[in-house]
Structure formats: structure tokens, C-alpha cells
């Protein structure tokens, strides 16, 4: 794995979920790290796929301007 460093991340969660996150973070930090990586990769993949799909959506043909039609540029 490449060089890494830790950061502090503050997230507001409901109390019961925050308690469970803290428990898992203390008891199995490797699982918690993998869970965060999975979530970030999934989100990035979804965002990327949304962008790719937007590029491939069929769009309406460009409108012909009145000038083009009046001079016969069709």
C-alpha cells in the first residue's frame, strides 16, 4: 500500500449510530478502515457512472436557426 497519513473527520450522527461506530472503531479498526474505503470507492464509482451516462444520453438534434433556414443551410 502507498504511504498514508491519518486525518480527523467530524460527522454528526444519531447517538445510537455514533456509539456503534466508536465501538467498532475501537474493537476492529481495520474493519472500520475498510468500511470507509468501500463507502468512498462506491460513492466515487457511482458519481463517475452518472457522468458517463449523462454523456451517452440521447439528446434532441440541435435547432436550426432562422438565418440558416432562410439561406438554405440544411
PDB file with one MODEL, atoms N, CA, C and O in Angstrom:
MODEL        1
ATOM      1  N   UNK A   1       0.842  -1.182   0.000  1.00  0.00           N
ATOM      2  CA  UNK A   1       0.000   0.000   0.000  1.00  0.00           C
ATOM      3  C   UNK A   1       0.883   1.240   0.000  1.00  0.00           C
ATOM      4  O   UNK A   1       1.993   1.216   0.531  1.00  0.00           O
ATOM      5  N   UNK A   2       0.394   2.316  -0.591  1.00  0.00           N
ATOM      6  CA  UNK A   2       1.174   3.544  -0.664  1.00  0.00           C
ATOM      7  C   UNK A   2       1.250   4.223   0.697  1.00  0.00           C
ATOM      8  O   UNK A   2       0.556   3.849   1.642  1.00  0.00           O
ATOM      9  N   UNK A   3       2.103   5.218   0.766  1.00  0.00           N
ATOM     10  CA  UNK A   3       2.268   5.975   2.008  1.00  0.00           C
ATOM     11  C   UNK A   3       0.943   6.621   2.390  1.00  0.00           C
ATOM     12  O   UNK A   3       0.205   7.084   1.521  1.00  0.00           O
ATOM     13  N   UNK A   4       0.644   6.655   3.659  1.00  0.00           N
ATOM     14  CA  UNK A   4      -0.629   7.233   4.106  1.00  0.00           C
ATOM     15  C   UNK A   4      -0.422   8.019   5.389  1.00  0.00           C
ATOM     16  O   UNK A   4       0.616   7.920   6.044  1.00  0.00           O
ATOM     17  N   UNK A   5      -1.427   8.794   5.728  1.00  0.00           N
ATOM     18  CA  UNK A   5      -1.429   9.515   6.995  1.00  0.00           C
ATOM     19  C   UNK A   5      -2.858   9.631   7.466  1.00  0.00           C
ATOM     20  O   UNK A   5      -3.787   9.540   6.663  1.00  0.00           O
ATOM     21  N   UNK A   6      -3.044   9.827   8.737  1.00  0.00           N
ATOM     22  CA  UNK A   6      -4.390   9.911   9.286  1.00  0.00           C
ATOM     23  C   UNK A   6      -4.903  11.349   9.253  1.00  0.00           C
ATOM     24  O   UNK A   6      -4.131  12.307   9.241  1.00  0.00           O
ATOM     25  N   UNK A   7      -6.208  11.466   9.240  1.00  0.00           N
ATOM     26  CA  UNK A   7      -6.869  12.762   9.324  1.00  0.00           C
ATOM     27  C   UNK A   7      -8.000  12.656  10.325  1.00  0.00           C
ATOM     28  O   UNK A   7      -8.453  11.556  10.641  1.00  0.00           O
ATOM     29  N   UNK A   8      -8.451  13.776  10.818  1.00  0.00           N
ATOM     30  CA  UNK A   8      -9.615  13.796  11.697  1.00  0.00           C
ATOM     31  C   UNK A   8     -10.825  14.154  10.859  1.00  0.00           C
ATOM     32  O   UNK A   8     -10.811  15.126  10.103  1.00  0.00           O
ATOM     33  N   UNK A   9     -11.854  13.372  10.999  1.00  0.00           N
ATOM     34  CA  UNK A   9     -13.082  13.577  10.255  1.00  0.00           C
ATOM     35  C   UNK A   9     -14.223  13.700  11.252  1.00  0.00           C
ATOM     36  O   UNK A   9     -14.417  12.821  12.091  1.00  0.00           O
ATOM     37  N   UNK A  10     -14.976  14.785  11.162  1.00  0.00           N
ATOM     38  CA  UNK A  10     -16.089  15.014  12.079  1.00  0.00           C
ATOM     39  C   UNK A  10     -17.393  14.841  11.305  1.00  0.00           C
ATOM     40  O   UNK A  10     -17.626  15.505  10.295  1.00  0.00           O
ATOM     41  N   UNK A  11     -18.235  13.936  11.798  1.00  0.00           N
ATOM     42  CA  UNK A  11     -19.519  13.655  11.171  1.00  0.00           C
ATOM     43  C   UNK A  11     -20.569  13.630  12.264  1.00  0.00           C
ATOM     44  O   UNK A  11     -20.381  12.987  13.297  1.00  0.00           O
ATOM     45  N   UNK A  12     -21.664  14.322  12.044  1.00  0.00           N
ATOM     46  CA  UNK A  12     -22.765  14.299  13.010  1.00  0.00           C
ATOM     47  C   UNK A  12     -23.680  13.122  12.697  1.00  0.00           C
ATOM     48  O   UNK A  12     -24.271  13.049  11.620  1.00  0.00           O
ATOM     49  N   UNK A  13     -23.788  12.207  13.650  1.00  0.00           N
ATOM     50  CA  UNK A  13     -24.619  11.015  13.502  1.00  0.00           C
ATOM     51  C   UNK A  13     -25.600  10.934  14.661  1.00  0.00           C
ATOM     52  O   UNK A  13     -25.369  11.517  15.720  1.00  0.00           O
ATOM     53  N   UNK A  14     -26.693  10.212  14.459  1.00  0.00           N
ATOM     54  CA  UNK A  14     -27.569   9.944  15.603  1.00  0.00           C
ATOM     55  C   UNK A  14     -26.762   9.227  16.699  1.00  0.00           C
ATOM     56  O   UNK A  14     -25.839   8.468  16.405  1.00  0.00           O
ATOM     57  N   UNK A  15     -27.114   9.474  17.934  1.00  0.00           N
ATOM     58  CA  UNK A  15     -26.330   8.976  19.072  1.00  0.00           C
ATOM     59  C   UNK A  15     -26.127   7.473  19.026  1.00  0.00           C
ATOM     60  O   UNK A  15     -25.010   7.008  19.252  1.00  0.00           O
ATOM     61  N   UNK A  16     -27.158   6.699  18.744  1.00  0.00           N
ATOM     62  CA  UNK A  16     -27.013   5.236  18.766  1.00  0.00           C
ATOM     63  C   UNK A  16     -26.072   4.748  17.655  1.00  0.00           C
ATOM     64  O   UNK A  16     -25.362   3.759  17.838  1.00  0.00           O
ATOM     65  N   UNK A  17     -26.065   5.426  16.526  1.00  0.00           N
ATOM     66  CA  UNK A  17     -25.143   5.043  15.448  1.00  0.00           C
ATOM     67  C   UNK A  17     -23.723   5.483  15.796  1.00  0.00           C
ATOM     68  O   UNK A  17     -22.771   4.738  15.566  1.00  0.00           O
ATOM     69  N   UNK A  18     -23.575   6.677  16.344  1.00  0.00           N
ATOM     70  CA  UNK A  18     -22.249   7.168  16.746  1.00  0.00           C
ATOM     71  C   UNK A  18     -21.620   6.242  17.782  1.00  0.00           C
ATOM     72  O   UNK A  18     -20.422   5.965  17.723  1.00  0.00           O
ATOM     73  N   UNK A  19     -22.425   5.763  18.733  1.00  0.00           N
ATOM     74  CA  UNK A  19     -21.917   4.829  19.748  1.00  0.00           C
ATOM     75  C   UNK A  19     -21.417   3.537  19.107  1.00  0.00           C
ATOM     76  O   UNK A  19     -20.367   3.013  19.479  1.00  0.00           O
ATOM     77  N   UNK A  20     -22.178   3.033  18.144  1.00  0.00           N
ATOM     78  CA  UNK A  20     -21.784   1.794  17.462  1.00  0.00           C
ATOM     79  C   UNK A  20     -20.523   2.010  16.627  1.00  0.00           C
ATOM     80  O   UNK A  20     -19.649   1.143  16.593  1.00  0.00           O
ATOM     81  N   UNK A  21     -20.422   3.143  15.962  1.00  0.00           N
ATOM     82  CA  UNK A  21     -19.227   3.450  15.170  1.00  0.00           C
ATOM     83  C   UNK A  21     -18.001   3.514  16.079  1.00  0.00           C
ATOM     84  O   UNK A  21     -16.957   2.950  15.752  1.00  0.00           O
ATOM     85  N   UNK A  22     -18.119   4.185  17.195  1.00  0.00           N
ATOM     86  CA  UNK A  22     -16.986   4.259  18.133  1.00  0.00           C
ATOM     87  C   UNK A  22     -16.593   2.883  18.634  1.00  0.00           C
ATOM     88  O   UNK A  22     -15.405   2.586  18.762  1.00  0.00           O
ATOM     89  N   UNK A  23     -17.580   2.036  18.921  1.00  0.00           N
ATOM     90  CA  UNK A  23     -17.290   0.682  19.410  1.00  0.00           C
ATOM     91  C   UNK A  23     -16.534  -0.111  18.345  1.00  0.00           C
ATOM     92  O   UNK A  23     -15.533  -0.761  18.647  1.00  0.00           O
ATOM     93  N   UNK A  24     -17.007  -0.061  17.108  1.00  0.00           N
ATOM     94  CA  UNK A  24     -16.344  -0.804  16.030  1.00  0.00           C
ATOM     95  C   UNK A  24     -14.956  -0.234  15.774  1.00  0.00           C
ATOM     96  O   UNK A  24     -14.008  -0.985  15.545  1.00  0.00           O
ATOM     97  N   UNK A  25     -14.831   1.085  15.811  1.00  0.00           N
ATOM     98  CA  UNK A  25     -13.533   1.720  15.579  1.00  0.00           C
ATOM     99  C   UNK A  25     -12.511   1.264  16.622  1.00  0.00           C
ATOM    100  O   UNK A  25     -11.337   1.079  16.302  1.00  0.00           O
ATOM    101  N   UNK A  26     -12.953   1.085  17.859  1.00  0.00           N
ATOM    102  CA  UNK A  26     -12.035   0.665  18.927  1.00  0.00           C
ATOM    103  C   UNK A  26     -11.754  -0.832  18.891  1.00  0.00           C
ATOM    104  O   UNK A  26     -10.626  -1.254  19.148  1.00  0.00           O
ATOM    105  N   UNK A  27     -12.764  -1.638  18.575  1.00  0.00           N
ATOM    106  CA  UNK A  27     -12.587  -3.088  18.623  1.00  0.00           C
ATOM    107  C   UNK A  27     -11.982  -3.664  17.352  1.00  0.00           C
ATOM    108  O   UNK A  27     -11.257  -4.657  17.414  1.00  0.00           O
ATOM    109  N   UNK A  28     -12.265  -3.064  16.206  1.00  0.00           N
ATOM    110  CA  UNK A  28     -11.758  -3.590  14.942  1.00  0.00           C
ATOM    111  C   UNK A  28     -11.437  -2.447  13.982  1.00  0.00           C
ATOM    112  O   UNK A  28     -12.171  -2.216  13.021  1.00  0.00           O
ATOM    113  N   UNK A  29     -10.341  -1.730  14.242  1.00  0.00           N
ATOM    114  CA  UNK A  29     -10.016  -0.563  13.421  1.00  0.00           C
ATOM    115  C   UNK A  29      -9.782  -0.912  11.951  1.00  0.00           C
ATOM    116  O   UNK A  29     -10.073  -0.090  11.082  1.00  0.00           O
ATOM    117  N   UNK A  30      -9.266  -2.102  11.647  1.00  0.00           N
ATOM    118  CA  UNK A  30      -9.034  -2.479  10.246  1.00  0.00           C
ATOM    119  C   UNK A  30     -10.372  -2.628   9.507  1.00  0.00           C
ATOM    120  O   UNK A  30     -10.500  -2.186   8.365  1.00  0.00           O
ATOM    121  N   UNK A  31     -11.350  -3.239  10.146  1.00  0.00           N
ATOM    122  CA  UNK A  31     -12.673  -3.360   9.532  1.00  0.00           C
ATOM    123  C   UNK A  31     -13.260  -1.980   9.283  1.00  0.00           C
ATOM    124  O   UNK A  31     -13.823  -1.715   8.221  1.00  0.00           O
ATOM    125  N   UNK A  32     -13.125  -1.112  10.261  1.00  0.00           N
ATOM    126  CA  UNK A  32     -13.670   0.242  10.133  1.00  0.00           C
ATOM    127  C   UNK A  32     -13.003   0.983   8.973  1.00  0.00           C
ATOM    128  O   UNK A  32     -13.679   1.663   8.201  1.00  0.00           O
ATOM    129  N   UNK A  33     -11.691   0.855   8.850  1.00  0.00           N
ATOM    130  CA  UNK A  33     -10.968   1.493   7.748  1.00  0.00           C
ATOM    131  C   UNK A  33     -11.450   0.944   6.406  1.00  0.00           C
ATOM    132  O   UNK A  33     -11.690   1.707   5.471  1.00  0.00           O
ATOM    133  N   UNK A  34     -11.589  -0.378   6.313  1.00  0.00           N
ATOM    134  CA  UNK A  34     -12.066  -0.990   5.070  1.00  0.00           C
ATOM    135  C   UNK A  34     -13.486  -0.544   4.739  1.00  0.00           C
ATOM    136  O   UNK A  34     -13.820  -0.358   3.569  1.00  0.00           O
ATOM    137  N   UNK A  35     -14.309  -0.376   5.741  1.00  0.00           N
ATOM    138  CA  UNK A  35     -15.678   0.087   5.538  1.00  0.00           C
ATOM    139  C   UNK A  35     -15.696   1.498   4.961  1.00  0.00           C
ATOM    140  O   UNK A  35     -16.466   1.788   4.046  1.00  0.00           O
ATOM    141  N   UNK A  36     -14.857   2.364   5.489  1.00  0.00           N
ATOM    142  CA  UNK A  36     -14.764   3.733   4.964  1.00  0.00           C
ATOM    143  C   UNK A  36     -14.251   3.747   3.528  1.00  0.00           C
ATOM    144  O   UNK A  36     -14.783   4.470   2.685  1.00  0.00           O
ATOM    145  N   UNK A  37     -13.230   2.961   3.250  1.00  0.00           N
ATOM    146  CA  UNK A  37     -12.686   2.896   1.889  1.00  0.00           C
ATOM    147  C   UNK A  37     -13.754   2.385   0.929  1.00  0.00           C
ATOM    148  O   UNK A  37     -13.919   2.934  -0.161  1.00  0.00           O
ATOM    149  N   UNK A  38     -14.482   1.339   1.323  1.00  0.00           N
ATOM    150  CA  UNK A  38     -15.545   0.797   0.489  1.00  0.00           C
ATOM    151  C   UNK A  38     -16.586   1.873   0.179  1.00  0.00           C
ATOM    152  O   UNK A  38     -16.999   2.031  -0.970  1.00  0.00           O
ATOM    153  N   UNK A  39     -17.003   2.603   1.198  1.00  0.00           N
ATOM    154  CA  UNK A  39     -18.008   3.644   1.007  1.00  0.00           C
ATOM    155  C   UNK A  39     -17.538   4.743   0.073  1.00  0.00           C
ATOM    156  O   UNK A  39     -18.298   5.202  -0.780  1.00  0.00           O
ATOM    157  N   UNK A  40     -16.299   5.166   0.227  1.00  0.00           N
ATOM    158  CA  UNK A  40     -15.755   6.216  -0.637  1.00  0.00           C
ATOM    159  C   UNK A  40     -15.607   5.747  -2.079  1.00  0.00           C
ATOM    160  O   UNK A  40     -15.914   6.489  -3.012  1.00  0.00           O
ATOM    161  N   UNK A  41     -15.135   4.514  -2.259  1.00  0.00           N
ATOM    162  CA  UNK A  41     -14.982   3.980  -3.614  1.00  0.00           C
ATOM    163  C   UNK A  41     -16.347   3.809  -4.270  1.00  0.00           C
ATOM    164  O   UNK A  41     -16.517   4.114  -5.451  1.00  0.00           O
ATOM    165  N   UNK A  42     -17.304   3.329  -3.516  1.00  0.00           N
ATOM    166  CA  UNK A  42     -18.659   3.151  -4.065  1.00  0.00           C
ATOM    167  C   UNK A  42     -19.250   4.493  -4.492  1.00  0.00           C
ATOM    168  O   UNK A  42     -19.852   4.602  -5.560  1.00  0.00           O
ATOM    169  N   UNK A  43     -19.074   5.505  -3.656  1.00  0.00           N
ATOM    170  CA  UNK A  43     -19.608   6.828  -3.988  1.00  0.00           C
ATOM    171  C   UNK A  43     -18.920   7.409  -5.222  1.00  0.00           C
ATOM    172  O   UNK A  43     -19.580   7.971  -6.096  1.00  0.00           O
ATOM    173  N   UNK A  44     -17.596   7.274  -5.295  1.00  0.00           N
ATOM    174  CA  UNK A  44     -16.858   7.786  -6.447  1.00  0.00           C
ATOM    175  C   UNK A  44     -17.249   7.047  -7.720  1.00  0.00           C
ATOM    176  O   UNK A  44     -17.389   7.665  -8.776  1.00  0.00           O
ATOM    177  N   UNK A  45     -17.425   5.736  -7.633  1.00  0.00           N
ATOM    178  CA  UNK A  45     -17.828   4.939  -8.789  1.00  0.00           C
ATOM    179  C   UNK A  45     -19.211   5.360  -9.267  1.00  0.00           C
ATOM    180  O   UNK A  45     -19.428   5.526 -10.468  1.00  0.00           O
ATOM    181  N   UNK A  46     -20.137   5.532  -8.351  1.00  0.00           N
ATOM    182  CA  UNK A  46     -21.493   5.951  -8.700  1.00  0.00           C
ATOM    183  C   UNK A  46     -21.473   7.319  -9.388  1.00  0.00           C
ATOM    184  O   UNK A  46     -22.138   7.523 -10.404  1.00  0.00           O
ATOM    185  N   UNK A  47     -20.707   8.245  -8.827  1.00  0.00           N
ATOM    186  CA  UNK A  47     -20.618   9.583  -9.425  1.00  0.00           C
ATOM    187  C   UNK A  47     -20.015   9.504 -10.825  1.00  0.00           C
ATOM    188  O   UNK A  47     -20.469  10.197 -11.735  1.00  0.00           O
ATOM    189  N   UNK A  48     -19.011   8.675 -11.000  1.00  0.00           N
ATOM    190  CA  UNK A  48     -18.375   8.512 -12.314  1.00  0.00           C
ATOM    191  C   UNK A  48     -19.367   7.928 -13.315  1.00  0.00           C
ATOM    192  O   UNK A  48     -19.459   8.396 -14.450  1.00  0.00           O
ATOM    193  N   UNK A  49     -20.107   6.908 -12.892  1.00  0.00           N
ATOM    194  CA  UNK A  49     -21.080   6.294 -13.793  1.00  0.00           C
ATOM    195  C   UNK A  49     -22.195   7.268 -14.155  1.00  0.00           C
ATOM    196  O   UNK A  49     -22.676   7.254 -15.288  1.00  0.00           O
ATOM    197  N   UNK A  50     -22.607   8.099 -13.230  1.00  0.00           N
ATOM    198  CA  UNK A  50     -23.609   9.109 -13.540  1.00  0.00           C
ATOM    199  C   UNK A  50     -23.093  10.054 -14.618  1.00  0.00           C
ATOM    200  O   UNK A  50     -23.834  10.415 -15.532  1.00  0.00           O
ATOM    201  N   UNK A  51     -21.837  10.455 -14.518  1.00  0.00           N
ATOM    202  CA  UNK A  51     -21.243  11.343 -15.509  1.00  0.00           C
ATOM    203  C   UNK A  51     -21.145  10.687 -16.870  1.00  0.00           C
ATOM    204  O   UNK A  51     -21.407  11.331 -17.886  1.00  0.00           O
ATOM    205  N   UNK A  52     -20.770   9.410 -16.911  1.00  0.00           N
ATOM    206  CA  UNK A  52     -20.663   8.683 -18.168  1.00  0.00           C
ATOM    207  C   UNK A  52     -22.046   8.530 -18.789  1.00  0.00           C
ATOM    208  O   UNK A  52     -22.201   8.702 -19.998  1.00  0.00           O
ATOM    209  N   UNK A  53     -23.037   8.213 -17.991  1.00  0.00           N
ATOM    210  CA  UNK A  53     -24.400   8.044 -18.507  1.00  0.00           C
ATOM    211  C   UNK A  53     -24.928   9.365 -19.061  1.00  0.00           C
ATOM    212  O   UNK A  53     -25.644   9.377 -20.062  1.00  0.00           O
ATOM    213  N   UNK A  54     -24.581  10.465 -18.421  1.00  0.00           N
ATOM    214  CA  UNK A  54     -25.030  11.778 -18.901  1.00  0.00           C
ATOM    215  C   UNK A  54     -24.453  12.072 -20.279  1.00  0.00           C
ATOM    216  O   UNK A  54     -25.105  12.717 -21.100  1.00  0.00           O
ATOM    217  N   UNK A  55     -23.240  11.606 -20.538  1.00  0.00           N
ATOM    218  CA  UNK A  55     -22.613  11.826 -21.838  1.00  0.00           C
ATOM    219  C   UNK A  55     -23.264  10.990 -22.936  1.00  0.00           C
ATOM    220  O   UNK A  55     -23.238  11.374 -24.106  1.00  0.00           O
ATOM    221  N   UNK A  56     -23.845   9.856 -22.570  1.00  0.00           N
ATOM    222  CA  UNK A  56     -24.414   8.942 -23.551  1.00  0.00           C
ATOM    223  C   UNK A  56     -25.922   9.059 -23.698  1.00  0.00           C
ATOM    224  O   UNK A  56     -26.517   8.314 -24.476  1.00  0.00           O
ATOM    225  N   UNK A  57     -26.547   9.958 -22.985  1.00  0.00           N
ATOM    226  CA  UNK A  57     -27.991  10.132 -23.119  1.00  0.00           C
ATOM    227  C   UNK A  57     -28.303  10.729 -24.485  1.00  0.00           C
ATOM    228  O   UNK A  57     -27.641  11.668 -24.926  1.00  0.00           O
ATOM    229  N   UNK A  58     -29.312  10.181 -25.151  1.00  0.00           N
ATOM    230  CA  UNK A  58     -29.677  10.787 -26.433  1.00  0.00           C
ATOM    231  C   UNK A  58     -30.225  12.189 -26.204  1.00  0.00           C
ATOM    232  O   UNK A  58     -31.024  12.417 -25.296  1.00  0.00           O
ATOM    233  N   UNK A  59     -29.796  13.097 -27.017  1.00  0.00           N
ATOM    234  CA  UNK A  59     -30.272  14.472 -26.889  1.00  0.00           C
ATOM    235  C   UNK A  59     -31.010  14.844 -28.164  1.00  0.00           C
ATOM    236  O   UNK A  59     -30.847  14.205 -29.203  1.00  0.00           O
ATOM    237  N   UNK A  60     -31.806  15.866 -28.069  1.00  0.00           N
ATOM    238  CA  UNK A  60     -32.527  16.309 -29.257  1.00  0.00           C
ATOM    239  C   UNK A  60     -31.535  16.933 -30.226  1.00  0.00           C
ATOM    240  O   UNK A  60     -30.527  17.502 -29.808  1.00  0.00           O
ATOM    241  N   UNK A  61     -31.822  16.826 -31.533  1.00  0.00           N
ATOM    242  CA  UNK A  61     -30.887  17.414 -32.500  1.00  0.00           C
ATOM    243  C   UNK A  61     -30.831  18.922 -32.320  1.00  0.00           C
ATOM    244  O   UNK A  61     -31.810  19.527 -31.884  1.00  0.00           O
ATOM    245  N   UNK A  62     -29.704  19.534 -32.647  1.00  0.00           N
ATOM    246  CA  UNK A  62     -29.585  20.986 -32.485  1.00  0.00           C
ATOM    247  C   UNK A  62     -30.624  21.700 -33.348  1.00  0.00           C
ATOM    248  O   UNK A  62     -30.933  21.273 -34.461  1.00  0.00           O
ATOM    249  N   UNK A  63     -31.143  22.773 -32.819  1.00  0.00           N
ATOM    250  CA  UNK A  63     -32.150  23.545 -33.560  1.00  0.00           C
ATOM    251  C   UNK A  63     -31.483  24.341 -34.673  1.00  0.00           C
ATOM    252  O   UNK A  63     -30.365  24.841 -34.544  1.00  0.00           O
ATOM    253  N   UNK A  64     -32.213  24.432 -35.751  1.00  0.00           N
ATOM    254  CA  UNK A  64     -31.716  25.206 -36.886  1.00  0.00           C
ATOM    255  C   UNK A  64     -32.120  26.661 -36.682  1.00  0.00           C
ATOM    256  O   UNK A  64     -33.277  26.951 -36.377  1.00  0.00           O
ATOM    257  N   UNK A  65     -31.193  27.551 -36.846  1.00  0.00           N
ATOM    258  CA  UNK A  65     -31.509  28.975 -36.657  1.00  0.00           C
ATOM    259  C   UNK A  65     -32.328  29.480 -37.834  1.00  0.00           C
ATOM    260  O   UNK A  65     -32.309  28.888 -38.913  1.00  0.00           O
ATOM    261  N   UNK A  66     -33.039  30.560 -37.625  1.00  0.00           N
ATOM    262  CA  UNK A  66     -33.843  31.133 -38.704  1.00  0.00           C
ATOM    263  C   UNK A  66     -32.965  31.617 -39.846  1.00  0.00           C
ATOM    264  O   UNK A  66     -33.381  31.588 -41.005  1.00  0.00           O
ATOM    265  N   UNK A  67     -31.743  32.065 -39.528  1.00  0.00           N
ATOM    266  CA  UNK A  67     -30.820  32.518 -40.578  1.00  0.00           C
ATOM    267  C   UNK A  67     -30.414  31.330 -41.445  1.00  0.00           C
ATOM    268  O   UNK A  67     -30.390  31.444 -42.671  1.00  0.00           O
ATOM    269  N   UNK A  68     -30.093  30.182 -40.822  1.00  0.00           N
ATOM    270  CA  UNK A  68     -29.714  29.013 -41.598  1.00  0.00           C
ATOM    271  C   UNK A  68     -30.817  28.562 -42.525  1.00  0.00           C
ATOM    272  O   UNK A  68     -30.563  28.224 -43.682  1.00  0.00           O
ATOM    273  N   UNK A  69     -32.048  28.553 -42.024  1.00  0.00           N
ATOM    274  CA  UNK A  69     -33.157  28.110 -42.863  1.00  0.00           C
ATOM    275  C   UNK A  69     -33.470  29.107 -43.974  1.00  0.00           C
ATOM    276  O   UNK A  69     -33.889  28.708 -45.060  1.00  0.00           O
ATOM    277  N   UNK A  70     -33.273  30.396 -43.717  1.00  0.00           N
ATOM    278  CA  UNK A  70     -33.601  31.386 -44.749  1.00  0.00           C
ATOM    279  C   UNK A  70     -32.612  31.378 -45.894  1.00  0.00           C
ATOM    280  O   UNK A  70     -32.964  31.740 -47.017  1.00  0.00           O
ATOM    281  N   UNK A  71     -31.357  30.964 -45.626  1.00  0.00           N
ATOM    282  CA  UNK A  71     -30.373  30.943 -46.714  1.00  0.00           C
ATOM    283  C   UNK A  71     -30.151  29.528 -47.228  1.00  0.00           C
ATOM    284  O   UNK A  71     -29.296  29.301 -48.084  1.00  0.00           O
ATOM    285  N   UNK A  72     -30.913  28.584 -46.711  1.00  0.00           N
ATOM    286  CA  UNK A  72     -30.864  27.213 -47.235  1.00  0.00           C
ATOM    287  C   UNK A  72     -29.706  26.382 -46.734  1.00  0.00           C
ATOM    288  O   UNK A  72     -29.214  25.530 -47.474  1.00  0.00           O
ATOM    289  N   UNK A  73     -29.250  26.587 -45.518  1.00  0.00           N
ATOM    290  CA  UNK A  73     -28.168  25.765 -44.930  1.00  0.00           C
ATOM    291  C   UNK A  73     -28.760  24.582 -44.187  1.00  0.00           C
ATOM    292  O   UNK A  73     -28.745  24.545 -42.956  1.00  0.00           O
ATOM    293  N   UNK A  74     -29.270  23.636 -44.913  1.00  0.00           N
ATOM    294  CA  UNK A  74     -29.827  22.437 -44.263  1.00  0.00           C
ATOM    295  C   UNK A  74     -29.068  21.224 -44.656  1.00  0.00           C
ATOM    296  O   UNK A  74     -29.389  20.123 -44.210  1.00  0.00           O
TER     297      UNK A  74
ENDMDL
END
